[in-house]
Amino acid sequence: MSSIDTLVTDPNAFFRDRSERPSWKGPVLIVTLLALVGVGSSVIQIRATSELMSNMMAEAGAGGGFQTIFQAFQLVGVILGFVFTYVIWAVWAGISYGVSALLDGNGGFGTTMKLVGWGFVPSLVGSVLSLLITVYRFEIQGFNPPPPNAGTQATQQFMQSLSSGPLVVLSALLGFVFTLWAGLLWTFAMKHARQLTTREAAISVAVPVLFGLVGSTWGLVNAL
């Protein structure tokens, strides 16, 4: 069986070799690491912006009880974000499987899930780089939120600054690159999981790829 580095150098051979007896171990590890990196990024952003949230609630006259509820919602959001990573894995595999069925694909859904899971390697690499950017922005570079009673306009301008700037643009541009890379891997994954031609496999993964490109475009537009 081909080595892991073949996933980068020759993805066609990588998925061909794993299509006969695919394992859950590698894909589950990749998706789990992706979910954990996402949690780390969310925690850093929540911790960094907690002062801003406290100022906004103080300005609105909200008591400590409201802040506790808000923090609970943030915790729930982090947990849901972790679980959502696995949901996305299943949804993307399901959509690709469904489209490939229209193209007379032949192969089990379990095999599709396993091979599609390997296609999240670019997302993992991109998430690690995004985490490093987040650490730099919020932990090293830092930022100063507006003080209480600074006014709605000052708060809005500060919130806008969190989703704009050169580093946010860089993250969005990297999103394009890693989405296209993921699309390439998913194409070969579906080719061998469902016994399709390369063209048919590319069609079957078009929806996840387009979704990722739209998300990167949205982030880029907001950052400019």
N, C-alpha and C positions, 0 to 999 in steps of 0.2 A: 504493500500500500504506500502511496506517495506521502512524503513528509508534509508537515504543516506549512513550510515555506513555499510549497507548490501552490498553495492557495493564492499567493501573490504572483508567482512566476508563470504558473500554468493552471489556472482555475478549471479549465476543461478536464484536464487529467485528474485534478484533485477530486472533483465531484464524480467523475466516472469511476474512480477507484472506490469511492465510498457509497456508491449507489446500491451495491449488491448487499452489503451488510452494514447499514448505517447505525451509528450509536447515538444515544441521547447525551452521553457524557460531555462531549465537546460543546455542542450547541447550548445545553443548559448552563454550562460554566460561562460561556460567552454572554448569554443574555443576563445571567445573574450579575456578572461583573458590570455590565452596562447599567443595570438597575441600581447597583450600589454607587457607581460613579454619579449617576443622576441624583441620588439622595445626598451625596456629599456636596454637590453643587448647590442644591436647594437649601441645605442647612447653612452653608456659608452665606448665601444671599439673605436668608431670613434673619440670621444673627446680625449681619451687617446693617440691615434696614430696620431692625427692631426699634432703634432710637427714633427714626422717622415715624414709625407707626405710633409710638408712644406720644410723640409731639402732636400728631394729627388727632389722636383720641383726646388728649388733654385740651386741645383747641376746641374740639367739638363738645367738651364737657362730659365725656364718657368716664365712668368710674373704673376702679380696678377690676370689677367684675367683668366689664366688657372686654378689657384687655386680656383677661384670662380666657374668655370665650374665643377671642380672636386667635390667641396662641394655640388653643385646642384645635381650631380649624386649620391652622398652619400645619400642626402635627398630622392631622388627618390627611391633608393635602400631600405631605411627604410620603405617607404610607401608601396612599392611592397611586402616587407617581411610581413607586416601586412596583406595585402590582400591575400597573398599566403597561409596563415594559413587556411583561409576559403576555398581556392581552394583545398588544400590538403584534407580537410574534405570531400568535394564533390567527389574528385577523388577516395579516398580510399573507400568511400561508394559505388561509382559507380562500381569500380572494384569488390568489394565483392558481390555486387548485381548481376553483370554479371556472375561471376563464380557460384554463387548460383543458377542462372537460369539454368545453365547446369546440376545442381544437382536436378532439379525439385523443386526449392524453391518456396514458395507461400507466398506473402506478398507485400505490396506497397513499392515504393522507399522512400516515405516520412517517413514511419516507420523505414526503414533501416537507413536513414540519422539521425533521432532523436536518435536511440539507439546507433549507431556507435559514435555519438558525445559524449556520456557518456564515451566511451572508450578512450577519450583523457585526462582523469584525470591523468593517469601516466605521460603523456607528460607534463602536467601542473606542476606536482610535480617535475619532472626532470628539467624542465626549470627554476623553482624557485631556485633549488639548483645550477644549472649552473649559474644563475644570481648572486647568492651569491659568487660563486667562481670567477666570472668575476669582481665583485666589489672588492674582496680581491686582485686579481692579479693586477688590473689596478688603483684602487683608494687607497688601503691601502699599499700593498707591493710596488707598483709602478715599474717603469722601466725607464732607461735612453737610449733614442735612440741615435744612432751615430750622431755626429755633421755634418754639411755640409762639403762636400769634403772629407769625411772619406773613400771614396772608395766603389766600388760596392760590394766587398767581405764582408766588414764590414756590409753593409746594408743587404745583403743576410743572413748573419749569425744571425743578429738581427731579421729579419723576420721569420727565422726558429725557433728562441727561443720563438716566440709568439704562435707557434702551437706545442710546445713540453714541456716536464717537468712533474713532478709528478701530478700537479693539472689538467693538460690536460688529463693525463692518467686516473685520477680519474673520470673526466667527461665522458670519453669514456666508462669506465667500468660501470658507472651508466647508461649510454645509453643502454647497454645490458640488465640490470635489468628492466628498465622501458619499454623497447620495448617488452620484454617477458610478463610483466604484462599487457601491452596494448593488446597484442595478446590474452591473456586469457579473458580479458573483451570483446574484439571484437568477440571472439568465441561464448560466451554466448549471446551477442547482436544479432549476425546473427542467432543463433539457434532459438531465439524467434521471431525475426523480419521476418524470412523467413521460419519458421516451418521446420527446418532441424534437423538431428541428430547431436550430438556433434562432431562426426568425420567429417561430411559434412561441418559443420560450421567452423571447424578448417581449412579445405581445402580452403574455400571461403576467408579466411583472410590471407592466406599464403603469398600473394604478398606484402601487406603492411608490414607485420612482417619481411619478408626477406629483404625488402628495408631498414627498420630501422636497422637491424642487420648488413647489409653491410655498412651502414653509420657509425655505431659505430666502426666497424672493421677498416674502412679507417681512422677514427680519431685516433684510438689506434696505428695503424701502423705509422702514421705521428708523433705521440707524442713520440715514442720510439727512 
